[in-house]
Every structure is written in C-alpha cells, then in structure tokens.
Amino acid sequence: MTLAPTGLTGLAVSAVLAVSKTGNFVTDLTSNFWVDLIVKIVLLMGFILTAPLVVGYMEHKVLAHMQHRLGPMYAGRFHGWAQLIADGVKFVQKEDVIPRAADSWVFTLAPAVVLVPYMAIFVVIPFSKTIWAENLDVGIFYVLAITAVSVVGILMAGWASANKFSLIGALRAAGQLIAYELPMILTAVAVVMQAGTLSLVGISEAQHHYWYVLTQPVGFLIFLIASLAELTRPPFDMPIADSEIIFGAYTEYTGLKFAFFLLAEYAGIVAFSAIASVLFLGGYQGIPVLGRVIPGFFWMSAKIGALSFFIIWLRATYPRLREDQLQRFSWVVLIPVALVDIMVTGVVKVAVK
C-alpha cells in the first residue's frame, strides 16, 4: 500500500515528478531526469535574468527618446548597453541598511517573496511547441494563483519597515492588486471557455486559425489594464507615489534588496506580457501567411517585446490617477464588463456547438 504525499511535501514531489513527463526539446535530448532538470533550471534562470535587463534598458532608451534626451550612452560604449549591469554593480556595493525598529527577518525576506513568483511563472510559459519547461494541465490556474503571491511580499516590506510611508504604500498596493486581480481572472476565464483547456500550450494551439484578440477584444483590454495595475505601473503607480509617500513600501530598502524589487518590476513586465501573448495573441502562433516561415520562438519574443514596449510607453504618456478613482474603476466598470464578456462567450460557445 502506497500513501500519497500531502501538503507542501506532496506538492513539491508532484512538481518534481511532473518535470520528467514533459515532451519538450530538453527531454528529447536527454532521458536522464537530473540532467533534464538542471538544463531547464539553467535555461529558465538565464532567460529570467536577461529579459528583465533588456526591458530595463529599453525603458531607459524609450523614455529618453520620448523626452528628447540621450539616455544611457557611455556604459559599454555602444549606446550604453551595459548601463543596467553598471547599476547592478553599484547596488551590490551599496551598504545594506536595515532600520533599527524593523523586523529584520520579514524585512529581508520581502524582496524574495515579490521576485520569486514572477520567476516561477516562466516554468509554464510556452515559447514554441517544444520550448517550455512544464506543460501543466492547469497552467493558467497556476499562473494566476502565483501572481497573487507578490502582494504578500509588498505587505511584508511595508509592515516590516516600521515606516508609516512604507505602510501606506503597502496598503495602497494591496488594495489595488486585490481589486484588479478579479477582472484579470475573469478575462482569463473567458479565454479558457473558448479554448476548452487550462493548459497554456493548449490555449496557444487553440489559436492556430485566429488569435483570441479578435474574438475577445474587450477581455484583452481589461487584461492589459489589470496588468498595469498589478505591476503598479503608470497610470496606476499611486502605491509608489514619490511626491507623496517617498517610494511606497520600498522606501527603507537599499543596495541589493532594492535592486531585487526593481528586477521584480521588470520581470513582472515580461511575465504579464508573456501571459497576455499566450491568452490573446496566439502565443507562439504566427500570422497564417508567415507563421510557417518564422519559428514560434521569434513570434513569442516579438509579442512580449511589443507589449513590454507599450507598458513602458505609458509611463511617459498618461498622468497618475487618484487612488479612489482607481478602486472605483475596477469594481464599477471592469468587473461587470468582464462578467458580461464571460456570459457572451458562454452563449456563443453553446450556440456554435
């Protein structure tokens, strides 16, 4: 008689065993479980540590062009390509200061709690039919569940800092993230209903003939708005309003810990762009005419880059909104519209069958 593992231990064992059952290109190259696992971890970490730097450099240059200035030009010589690497070295050299009244353990763990969920998202993001770490049957459920963990890290940072400005920023962020998590989930439900699967690979495959942005334009718009709110990016940056509460929940952080928060922000931009690409833009599916010529990896990368550019562009385009306006907009507008979208999708799904 074999007893099934339960709790966190069971979840960990199930996750490890699931990795050996994939059908991606890494598994095709080797049949050794540990080699398979190590290669996947190395590739994922390489992407996670590189893509946010590219997006960060893009933000430097895009905002510089929009504001008619040069931006980074000297670090690395060619258009300042090494500026973010230089910033990283600077953060490592800075003193790690922990406020005397702070809860040191919670204060130290908060950056990791914010960053790790965004890193874990890429475990199930497909970049082509064979380029993915894990094809979970409940992939979209896993993604939406794990993105909600970051709000815990923000609350930890604000509370443990023993700073009233940090706490105000953390509470603002928590209220905003909870309010916009609901419409995001509802738009994903509509996509799942249309695709008939929770797997991100399956959702991408279901868009072989057409992308869901054509049938779910309202859901796509709601998902983008909710993503901006989840990332606390303009015009939803009230939780880190520097003119009012210094820098929100991150006010007391210095050095490498502060760098982790910045890395989490850029990793979040890449992660939500990837999720939106899978749900609404066909994932690795290309335009029918060119889809067979250009590999899926390049299609997925281009879509992530385009959405990341859009998020960056908004930073220098729209003014900041009041906190009361933000909360009201989600509950009064986005959630009812998302519910109507689900109803319409369900009716159409039944009528087509």
Buried (B, 14 or more C-beta within 10 A) or exposed (E): EEEEEEEEEEEEEEEEEEBEEBEBEBBEEEEEEEEBBEBBEEBBEEBBEEBBBBBBBBBBBBBBEBEEEEBBBEBBEEBBBBBBEBBBEEBEEEEEEBBEEBBEEBBBBBBBBBBBBBBBBBBBBBBBBBBBBBBBEEBBBBBBEBBBBBBBBBBBBBBBBBBEBBBBBBBBBBBBBEBBBBBBBBBBBBBBBBBEBBBBBBBBBBBEEEBBBEBBEBBBBBBBBBBBBBBBBBBBBBBBBEEBBBBBBBBBBBBBBBBBBBBBBBBBBBBBBBBBBBBBBBBBBBEEEEBEEEBBBEBBBBBBBEBBBBBBBBBBEEEBBEBEEBBEBBEEEBBEBBBEBBEBBBEEEEEEE
